[in-house]
């Protein structure tokens, strides 16, 4: 008997998750890091020892190159600090189920949408249905859709989804469907061969297509018919005075799991489903997604008050029906679970082409950089696909005495009527509720920044909590990645702008996080917060060597000099390491090259404008603006994306910059080759500059095609061609000092 009890105790003592520090390639990596650092320092020494005299041409150009190389070296050191502590996380889901059974905690799931045009309601409800169908007790699931667009079309779609869920959820569980988004599932799967399964498959698909048709038909008509309005009292909230930016709070509980009639086709209970549109008035700041999330935190506390919160964007459907159980392994571990504030899954996409032309998903970032941050207990909160402990999200500071009881909060209002909960929730979703409170400061997501998720994660960590970055074998969430260059650049401009704002604010990791989080985590945050200043150094490195080449002014040592070796080694070693990491993480060689091209495009456009906008905002000349990424494109654009052809097609100023830089470097490379042909040879010390221009020219091959060779709608418009030719020609005439 004693042995049996001891066995049970040993079983109870087993951890629900394990953390492993990557050791396999550590020695090789450290040799690489140390030697590259020596090379960088040698370049700095060369620059400082060979500054031209005041009488020589190119003195200030040389000093500028020195400053750019100092920045590149500093930023490289920050990058490497993240890679010193890469971790891997493993969970033991079976242990969780065996240990806790039906004592698992409740989970509130927040799905956020903002615009029914940019984010089609059929896509939104597919995400909602995917999270309603988790392999988790439905009596402990509550799903909230936050509609910041305040659209009756989105409400109509959710009402349709609430009815379809009665058929969809049992179908998913009966046949172990993955993914559980109907939009994704039917797009990826054809009719099964088994006749019995095929019959049910066809029946559920027919129901889905009919629902989708009703939703899209109402949107095409531009109004909700009286027949539909009469189906639910919630439609009375919309009248002629309701607009996207001016409307009262709307809270409608479409499925109340306490209702005995709220069951699916198999008689099993359905999860709670709630529609929320927080109040918006022109005279009140709405704080974008952060305001929406904070409103959801309060509304959910009135209705379900689950201790665990999952937030997902409306285009990030669940791709793993066991993701909740895997995340709970971290929160419920007896040894370390009480310290964990949130579990962040990576952002992944289902529309990535083989070679990822826009570098939407860099596997090396997910498998190395973000895991490196995790190793320093500094995992980023990325805004979607994240499980939170409600108390830590609401401002609670971690203390050694905190044990984190996860079943103490749930269902505090179980005796309230649906009407009472809806009315009470409307107060919490009003514009004036936050006035004079700590919401947006010490409670909920932090306001005042375009990337409120990053800054919120930092503040939570500074309260003593430990975050987790978890990248399982089966991707937990899949979304829609940008499929045009313009959308990709605008998205990165918003991210970069918000992150640079954090660095310049009181939340700078080196000051706000001092003595609160590890130094490795502080520098890791700055790897992303300092994207914007990269643009200045890179632009200088792309423009000045080309212009100096045109004027015959050397800025690098000749290939016969020993000083050439550190330049060559740093360039070769960094690219070799990048290729090795990309291939080891599952990327193709072409995907790595595409990532280099996008690195170049983003830093010369998105990051440049982010830098300018942030500085002007700091000086009080402009205000924050939030842009929603479009999820729908034309068929011909989609076809070019799937073929791996870059999409330009608009007269964006970003494309003007890209085209101008490509032409300037082409002019410089051509001039360098002509100098060789005309007998100047390599003695002029311009070889490295010619090589640098050649690299830029090769990177820009798709740009030259879009400028001069393509005739489809994705080419660079003629107005941009003309402006870039003029600007590049004028740049060639700039004097060098």
KAZIDA-V547294 format. One record per pair of residues at least 12 apart in sequence whose C-alpha atoms are under 6 Angstrom apart, sorted by the first residue. I is the first residue (numbers start at 1). J is the second residue. D is the distance in whole Angstrom. If there is no record, write none. Layout:
i=(I I)
j=(J J)
d=(D D)
This chain:
i=(16 16 16 16 17 17 17 18 18 19 19 20 20 21 21 22 22 36 39 39 47 57 58 58 59 60 68 78 79 82 82 82 83 85 85 86 86 86 87 87 93 105 105 106 106 107 107 107 107 108 108 108 108 109 109 109 109 110 110 111 111 111 111 112 112 112 112 113 113 114 114 114 115 118 118 119 121 124 126 126 126 127 127 130 130 130 131 133 134 135 135 138 138 139 141 142 142 142 143 144 144 144 145 145 146 146 147 148 149 150 150 157 166 166 167 179 245 246 246 247 247 248 249 249 249 249 249 249 250 250 251 251 251 252 252 253 254 254 255 255 256 257 257 257 278 279 279 290 294 295 298 299 304 305 305 306 307 307 308 308 308 309 309 310 310 311 311 311 312 312 313 315 316 316 316 317 317 318 318 319 319 320 323 338 338 339 339 340 340 340 341 341 341 341 341 341 342 342 342 343 343 343 343 344 344 345 345 345 348 349 349 349 349 350 355 355 356 357 357 359 363 364 364 374 376 376 378 379 379 379 381 381 381 382 383 393 394 394 395 395 397 398 398 449 450 451 462 484 485 489 492 493 493 493 496 497 499 500 500 503 509 532 532 535 535 535 535 546 546 547 550 554 554 558 597 605 647 648 648 648 649 649 649 649 656 656 659 660 660 664 665 666 669 669 672)
j=(91 92 329 333 90 91 92 89 90 88 89 87 88 86 87 86 87 570 566 570 66 737 736 737 737 737 537 523 527 372 373 524 372 372 375 371 372 375 371 375 326 406 407 140 306 141 306 308 309 142 143 306 309 143 309 310 311 144 311 145 312 313 314 145 146 313 314 147 314 147 148 149 149 630 631 631 154 314 181 182 183 181 317 180 181 318 318 169 321 321 322 270 271 271 271 271 272 273 273 273 274 275 275 276 276 277 277 277 244 244 277 215 264 265 265 319 280 280 281 279 280 279 277 278 279 426 429 430 276 277 275 276 422 274 275 274 273 274 272 273 272 270 271 272 429 430 431 445 444 429 428 425 411 409 410 410 390 406 388 389 390 387 388 386 387 384 385 386 384 385 384 479 477 478 479 477 478 476 477 476 477 476 476 403 404 465 466 465 466 467 388 389 392 465 466 467 387 388 467 386 387 468 469 386 469 385 470 471 478 478 479 480 481 478 590 591 591 594 644 595 585 582 585 469 520 521 521 467 468 469 453 454 457 453 453 444 443 444 442 443 463 464 465 498 498 498 516 647 647 606 606 606 607 610 610 610 529 529 530 529 522 607 611 603 604 607 608 665 668 732 668 685 686 685 699 654 714 714 715 716 713 714 715 716 720 724 724 724 728 728 693 697 690 693 690)
d=(6 5 5 5 5 4 6 6 5 6 5 6 5 6 4 6 6 6 5 6 6 5 6 5 6 6 5 6 6 5 6 5 5 5 5 5 4 5 5 5 6 6 5 4 5 5 5 5 6 5 6 6 5 5 6 5 6 5 5 5 5 6 6 6 5 5 5 5 5 6 4 5 5 5 6 6 5 5 5 6 6 6 4 4 4 5 6 5 5 5 6 6 5 6 5 6 5 6 5 6 5 6 5 6 5 6 5 6 5 6 5 6 4 6 6 5 6 5 5 6 5 5 6 5 4 5 6 6 6 5 6 5 6 6 5 4 6 6 5 5 5 6 6 5 5 5 6 5 6 5 6 5 5 6 5 5 5 6 6 5 6 6 5 6 4 6 6 6 4 5 6 5 6 5 4 6 6 6 5 5 5 5 6 5 5 6 6 6 5 6 6 5 6 6 6 5 5 4 5 6 5 5 6 4 5 5 5 6 5 5 4 5 6 6 6 4 6 6 6 5 6 6 6 6 6 5 5 6 6 5 6 5 5 6 5 5 5 5 5 5 5 5 6 5 4 5 5 5 6 5 6 4 6 5 6 4 5 5 6 6 5 5 5 5 5 6 5 6 5 6 6 5 5 5 6 5 5 5 6 5 6 4 5 5 6 6 6 4 5 5 5 6 5 5 6)
